[in-house]
Amino acid sequence: MNKIERAQEKLKRVPIKIPVLAERNILPKPEWAKVRLGLDPHGHVKKMKHLLREQGLVTVCEEASCPNLHECFSKGTATFMIMGDKCTRRCTFCDVGHGRPDPLEPEEPGKLAQTIARLKLRYVVITSVDRDDLKDGGAQHFVDCIRETRRLCAQTKIEILVPDFRGRAKRALDILSADAPDVFNHNIETVPSLYKKARPGSCYEHSLTLLDTFKKRNPSIPTKSGIMLGLGESDDEVIETLRDLRAHQVDMVTIGQYLAPSQYHTPVMRYLSPDQYKRFGQIAKDMGFQNVASGFMVRSSYHADLQAEQKNIEVDHARTN
């Protein structure tokens, strides 16, 4: 028996334990929290997916199993995810794949810009996986995408939702400030006490500093962040995190419900009601955020175009009734 055959035989003897929902004490989802998918009579969702596959592009809407995918795709909007679909981090709440990333695709900025032009989008969000394998964390690739999009779509506003550029923040901000986006977004994600559990490899204070440093270097460009609730945080911790974001000059904030992508991810510890989201939204407004989107189905790119235009975001709680 050779080495490979011995390894295969050993694997046969290893018991595979599949998590059972009852063992994980899964919190039942209340009736008002169940999402109802809308209709797509004009086939916008199908057309959008076909175009993305044709260009070899990835959206975070699909990769992160966003519950708003149908709504956004049916309106012809999407959050594009560049630099591949493999993340170098392994956050316990996230459904994006992790592992050794593929090399950057030099043609991706052009393909992205062409797709945006074909869709005639006036506002786009560009995000990425964490790329700790790159010396600049992928900042130059962001800039290449910004430049190419502006070349082909001069009227399109661009928001970037960036990773934390761990250990590379100064270099990354030097690059990004040279060709800055219209909105700079970086999600704080959760409260500091849950970072070790939910965001291993990330640092709460570093994320705050990243937002603050960009704002100081680019005072005219709005900064934005997002927090998800239901991971085990207390109300007081949420309020304190909002205070920290304002203290670090963040202009806009999104507050939404965490939904576990699968039974293998961090379980939901609580479902907040629409009234609770309204309360947090009002608290954030009272703190001085220029724009706030707070609701069960809100995600970091939720009506991003309206937030950037400083328009009030009317959260549709009817979807969860």
Secondary structure, 3 states (H helix, E strand, C coil): CCHHHHHHHHHHHCCCCCCCCCCCCCCCCCHHHCCCCCCCCCCHHHHHHHHHHHHCCEEHHHHCCCCCHHHHHHCCCCEEEECCCCECCCCCCCCCCECCCCCCCCCHHHHHHHHHHHHCCCEEEEEECCCCCCCCCCHHHHHHHHHHHHHHCCCCEEEEECCCCCCCHHHHHHHHHHCCCCEEECCCECCHHHHHHHCCCCCHHHHHHHHHHHHHHCCCCCEEEEEEECCCCCHHHHHHHHHHHHHCCCCEEEEEECCCCCCCCCCCCCCCCHHHHHHHHHHHHHHCCCEEEECCCCCCCCCHHHHHCCCCCCCCHHHHC
